[in-house]
Amino acid sequence: VRPVTIRELSNFLLDFATTLMSAGVHTSRVVRNVTRIAGSFGYEAEMTIFQRHITLNILHSQDDSVRRTSLRTIRAGAFNFNTISSLSALSWSAHDNHLSLYELREQFNRIVTRPRISRWWVLILVSFANASFCRLFGGDPWAMGLVFVATLVGFFVRQQMSMRHINHLAVFIVSAFVASMIASAGVWASLGETPETALGTSVLFLIPGVPLINSIIDLLEGFVLMGISRAVNALSLIICISLGLSATLLILG
């Protein structure tokens, strides 16, 4: 077993766990990855994970008097599946190749500082994806074009408001309202044969699919508190989307 202080290991594991949670991973993967890394250093890890905080208790596998309990806040972050897969691979590398803590920290820093995909590229891709959803729901080319423009503007508004650290519930309400108002141009001008489809699908880019999926996985795997908290959070976002869309419908009469 490689020598490492329990404080250094605890701090690294908390950084690792909170980064995974911020990237949008389900709870059991965090537990498995942290336990795997702790085991490679001869320690056992026990975790209590909530929506905002992680409590980590690690103890030496051969001397239970050597233990440390730490608490860390989970910072809000954007979903990043590349970070999730890279950190999961790093935990296996620590287990299989017996990396030192210095090597782990170096690779961890390299992963978390990796440049993200351009926000403009994401904006275009999300707009095309939502236009495709419109087509799946039976939208005609006019409806697809309206949804593309509505998503382009609505997602841009979401990006700008998020950069200014505005409350995420308000972000969803405003983004849904802006996107649906633009899509409602099809109803006003009677563009195409499916303007209602454009209006209904214009807000689909806001649906919190990842939190909903994670909540189901957490519930199925026994992390009931996390599953319920994630489901409540996702439900609040869906309500905000409904409020934004309802505002447009009220204005349209």
Buried (B, 14 or more C-beta within 10 A) or exposed (E): EEEBEBEEBBBBBBBBBBBBBBBBBBBBBBBEBBBBBBBBBBBBBBBEBEEEEBBBBBBBBEEEEEBBEBEBEBEEEEBBEEBBEBBBEBBEBBBEEEBEBEBBBEBBEEBBEEEEEEEEEBBBEBBEEBBBBBBEBEBBEBBBBBBBBBBBBBBBBBBEBBEEEEEBBEBBBBBBBBBBBBBBBBBEEEBBEBBBBBBBBBBBBBBBEBBBBBBBBBBEBEBEBBBBBBBEBBBEBBEBBBBBBBBBEEEEE
